[in-house]
């Protein structure tokens, strides 16, 4: 590699990219990333419990994963669902999702403009998507729009008090950095309540990965926190 090419490659690895561009590049490496293992271990039991708590008229819920990535959670939650759909801004991630989930509805779309009719789903799942959205109101509006009466919104995110500044994602020979926004739990909780959603359960994720239940999403917690998980009902 020439000096100019090496410099260009280094610049690509350190430049802040749009989520779409960053996740396209990281797609082949994403599921093997050490942080994905951390999130899968901590989030999966919470998400399964939340989906299992569905008490609607249907025996099993219709679920959409907004920001589904490679389809990992759609796959792991499939046995609990009547219908599944996934959307993501990254075409590279969705190529892997379609291979993993033949027959499941997978679409490239923004979380703030979902290509589905009103009341299409019983559960909207969104894991660590909020951190890539500058203004949350359009995302929450779309979440509420596609939920049926009594539907659940299951959200997880990296905590705003965590020391990270940008999302570093693995690629061959290094990493790329995705555009990132910090939203406090207090702000998220207020927006969800204003949209007509009622809090059901919230859990914090400390660095150890051992979940800590809290009474409210915005509750104070004295120790370091990496992320949080929360369930709200329409």
N, C-alpha and C positions, 0 to 999 in steps of 0.2 A: 504494500500500500504506500502510495506517495505521501509526502508530508502534507500536501493540500487535502488529500482524501482522508488522511487520519484526522486532520483538524476539523473537516466537515463532519466526520463521524462523531467526534467528541462533542461538537456543537449540537448535533442532533440528540445526543444522549442527555445533554444538560438543558436544552431549550424547554420552555413550558409549552406543551402541546394541548390542543383541544382534547376533551375526553374521547371523541370519536377517533382521532388520529392516534392517540396514545394506546387505546385499547385494541385498535387494529394491529399495531406493532407487537403488543404483548400477548396477543391471543394464543400463539403456539406454546407459550411458556407459563401461562397464567395459572392453570390448575396445579402445576408442580411447584409453585412459589411457596416459600415457607409461611408467608403471612396468610395465604389462602388456607393452609392447614390449620393455622390458629383460628381463623374465623369459622371454618367448617366445624371444628371441634366445639367451639363455644356457642355458635348460633344454631346449629342443627337441632339439638334437643329443645331449645326454646321455640323454634319455628314449628316443629312437629307438634309440640304441646298446644301451640296457638291454633294450628289448623284442626287438631283433634277437638278443640273446644267449640268448634262450629256447631250451632244448635238450630240451624235454619230448617225450613220445611224439607229441603232435599236431604237425602241420606248422606250425600257427600257434596262438598262445595265445588263451585266453578271458580278456579283460581287463575289469576294473571300475575306473572312475575315481571315487574317493571324494572328494567335493568338486569335482565336475566343472564347476561354474559354467555358463558358456554353451556348454560342449561343445567348446571350442577344441582341447584335446589329444585328445579322442575322435575328432575329425575328422582331425587331423594324423597320428594313429597308426593310422587305420582300415585302411590297406592292409597292415599287418603282423599284423592280428588275425583270428582265426576268428570270434569273437563279441565284442561290446562291450556294456557297461552303464555307466550313470552315476547317481550319487546326489548330492544336495546338500540343504542345509536351506532354501535360498532358492527359493521358488516363482517369483519374478521372474526369476532366472537360468535356471531350468529351462524357462520359456516360450521363451526364446531357444535353449536347447539342443535342444528338441523341433523347433523350426523348422529348425535347422541339420542335424539328424540324424534325419530321418523313418525309422522302422523300427528304430531303436536303442532298447533298453530304457532308459528314463529314469524315475527315481523320486525323490520327495521323502522324504528320510530322514536321520537323524543317523548320523554315522560310527561312533558307539558302539552302534548298533542297526540293523544292515544287514538288509534284508528278503529275504535269499537263504539257501538251504540251505547246510549245511557243504560244503566242497570244491567250490564252484561255479565257481571261477576259478583260472587259472594265474598271473595277475599282478594284484596290487592296486597301483594307482597313487594317490598322494595328494600333491598339490602345494600347499604352503603352507597346509595345513589345521591342522597341529599348533598353530600360533600362536593358534588360536581355541578350543582345548580346554583346560580348566583341569587336568584329570587325564588322563594319556595311557594309563593301563593299560587302561581299557575299549576305547579305540580300537584298541590293539594286539591285545587279545584277539579282537576282531571281525575284524581283519585276518588273523590266524592261522586263525581258524575257517573263513573262506570260502576259504582257499587250499588247493589240492590238494597232495599230496606233491611236494616239490621246487619248489613255487611261489615266485615272486619278489614281494617287497615293494619298491616303488620310491617313495622318500619324498624330498620337498624341503621346505625351511623357511627362514624368515628367521633368521639367526643371532642367538642371544641376546645376543651382545656388540655387535651393531649398536645405534646410538644411538636407534633408534625407541622410543617408549613405547606408542603405539596405532596401529592401522591406519587411515589416512586414505584415504577412497574418494571418487571424484568424483561429484558430482550437479550438476544444473542450478544455476548461480550460486554454486557453492562446493563443500563437501565434507561428508561425515558421518564419524564416528569409530566403528569397530567394536571391541568388547571384545577385548582381546588379552592373551595370556599368553606369557611367555618361558620356554623350556625349553632348557637347555644341551645341547650335543652329547654331553657325557659322560653326562648323565641319559638321553637318548634311546637312546644305544648300549647302556647297561646294561639298559634295559627290553626292547629288542629281543632282546638275547642271552638274557635270562631267559625270554623267550617261546619260545625254541627256534629263533630265526632266526640264520643265520650270515652274517657280513659278507662281501660280495664286492667292493664298490668304493665309494669316497666322493670327492667333489670339492667344493671350496670356490668360492664366487663372490665375488671382491673387487669393489670399486666400479667397476673398469674393465670388468667383465663377462667378462674372460678367465679361464676355469676353471683351477683349480689342483688337481691330484690329490694326495690324501693317503693315507697307508698305512692309517689307521684313522679312523673318524668322529670319535673323541674326541681325535685328535692335536692337539698344540699348533701354533699358527701365529702368527707374530709380527706380521703386518700386518693392517690392517683387513679385515673380512669382512662382506659384506652377507647372504649366504645360503649354503646347502649343499645337496648332492644325494647320495643314498646308495641302494645296492642291497643287499638282504639276501635270502637263500634259506632256505626252510623245509626 
